[in-house]
């Protein structure tokens, strides 16, 4: 794993690799007491044709961490420092990267308020840490369609909050609703906005798209929805393939007669949704071989794994 530290009023400079293991924190560390922390997630793949390794859009994760760090009053590594740390971590763990088509190496950068602070204030020291682990499919269904349930009593984020950045404090609050949904046989939760309680936001850890009459729509971020890097990539790919894509308010009623629904995220990539349940009604969607979601998935994965030429410059290659 890679570790780099700096003080509150300083900048990150030089980090180093060390063996994966426990880290030591003061009981009064800002991240433990006040949740001053961010994380990112990205993947490294073995190339299908060749011995190289590919990391997908690491500079976008770096920029998103910088935005989050500003919101959480934390110093952040530069884009170059972030990308360099990711590359070093991937190369140091390359023996764990699954064969092409069998999985990927999930890379988890962390930015922590590691310094002690008893009163409510920014921590005195910060730690940037990157570790990695081999992974397969995120959902137990694998690439099979998933089933969601709309949650209209618990909310993931609120205007003026931190829903639009990848702070660690956004995730534990969804666990109770998610566990309850899984006990009922659903794969995940789909959250609504907290003001009007009728507009789609996102699932527990991925963005949502709907397709109706050939038009793809996804909720505009508006500060309460994380601007997913896979989300942005799918929007660009879909437009390249000739689809009209709208980023706007998407009401829950639009689920009633949508042709397709799918989720996107680093972990899930593109997951077709078979059904969504809302207030006792279940709505089903096309997930067949002709589904647009499958076409988008194949196009994105081909770029990520080096099966086609990366004309967009999205992948960083390493030997």
C-alpha positions, 0 to 999 in steps of 0.5 A, spaced: 500 500 500 502 507 498 502 512 504 503 519 504 502 524 509 502 532 510 500 537 516 494 541 516 497 547 512 502 544 508 501 540 501 503 533 500 510 532 497 513 525 497 510 518 499 512 511 499 510 504 498 509 499 504 507 492 506 499 492 507 497 492 514 494 495 520 495 503 520 496 506 527 491 512 529 490 516 535 483 515 538 482 523 537 483 522 530 479 527 526 476 521 521 474 517 527 471 522 531 468 527 526 468 523 519 473 527 516 475 522 510 474 521 503 475 515 499 475 513 491 474 507 487 477 505 481 480 499 477 486 496 474 485 490 468 490 486 465 490 487 457 486 482 453 491 482 447 498 483 451 501 483 457 500 490 459 496 493 465 490 498 464 487 503 469 481 507 467 481 514 468 485 515 474 485 523 473 478 523 474 478 520 481 484 525 483 479 531 481 473 528 484 477 527 491 480 534 490 473 537 490 471 533 496 477 535 500 475 542 499 468 541 501 471 537 507 476 542 509 482 537 507 488 538 503 489 533 497 494 530 493 495 533 486 492 529 480 500 527 478 501 525 485 494 521 486 495 518 479 503 516 481 500 513 487 495 509 484 500 506 479 505 504 484 500 500 488 497 497 482 504 495 480 506 492 487 500 488 487 500 486 479 500 478 481 493 479 484 490 482 478 485 476 475 486 474 468 482 478 463 475 477 463 475 474 470 475 480 474 479 486 476 484 489 481 479 494 485 484 500 487 481 504 494 485 511 495 483 514 502 484 521 504 483 521 512 484 526 517 489 522 521 491 528 526 488 528 533 483 533 534 478 533 540 474 539 539 470 540 532 475 542 527 479 540 521 485 535 523 492 537 524 495 532 520 492 528 513 494 521 511 493 519 503 493 512 503 492 507 497 491 499 497 488 494 492 484 487 492 482 483 487 475 483 485 469 479 481 462 482 480 459 487 485 452 484 485 451 476 487 447 476 481 453 477 477 451 480 470 444 478 471 439 483 472 438 486 478 431 488 482 431 494 486 426 497 491 424 505 491 426 507 498 421 513 500 422 514 508 430 514 508 434 519 504 441 518 502 442 526 502 439 533 502 441 539 499 447 543 502 450 537 504 455 532 502 451 527 497 455 530 491 462 528 494 465 521 496 465 522 503 465 516 508 459 519 512 455 518 506 455 510 506 453 507 513 447 511 513 444 507 507 446 500 511 439 499 515 435 500 509 439 496 504 439 490 509 432 491 510 431 491 502 436 485 502 432 481 507 426 482 502 429 479 496 431 485 493 438 487 490 439 494 492 435 500 494 433 506 489 433 513 493 429 519 492 430 526 493 429 529 500 425 535 499 419 533 494 420 525 495 419 524 488 425 525 484 430 519 483 437 520 486 441 514 486 442 507 489 446 505 495 453 506 491 451 507 483 448 512 479 441 510 475 439 511 468 432 510 464 431 509 457 424 511 454 422 511 447 430 511 445 432 517 450 436 515 455 435 520 462 439 520 468 438 525 474 442 531 474 447 531 480 445 538 483 449 537 489 446 531 492 448 526 487 455 523 486 458 525 479 460 518 478 466 517 473 462 511 470 456 515 469 460 520 465 463 515 461 456 512 459 453 518 457 459 520 453 459 513 450 451 513 449 452 520 445 457 517 441 453 511 439 447 516 437 443 516 443 440 522 446 442 523 453 438 528 458 441 530 465 435 532 468 430 531 474 427 524 473 421 523 477 419 516 480 413 516 476 417 515 469 419 508 472 412 506 471 413 505 463 420 506 462 423 501 457 429 499 460 433 501 467 440 500 469 445 502 474 452 504 473 458 505 477 466 503 478 464 497 482 458 495 478 460 497 471 453 497 468 448 493 471 441 492 468 435 492 472 430 487 471 424 490 476 423 496 481 418 495 486 415 502 489 409 502 494 407 495 492 407 495 485 413 492 481 415 494 474 419 490 469 424 492 464 427 489 458 434 486 459 434 481 453 440 481 449 438 487 445 438 491 451 441 498 450 444 497 457 448 491 454 451 494 448 453 500 453 456 495 457 460 491 452 463 498 449 465 500 456 468 494 458 472 493 451 475 500 452 477 498 459 480 491 458 484 494 451 480 490 446 479 496 442 483 502 441 482 507 446 480 513 442 478 518 448 485 517 452 481 514 458 486 508 460 493 509 463 497 503 461 503 500 465 507 494 464 
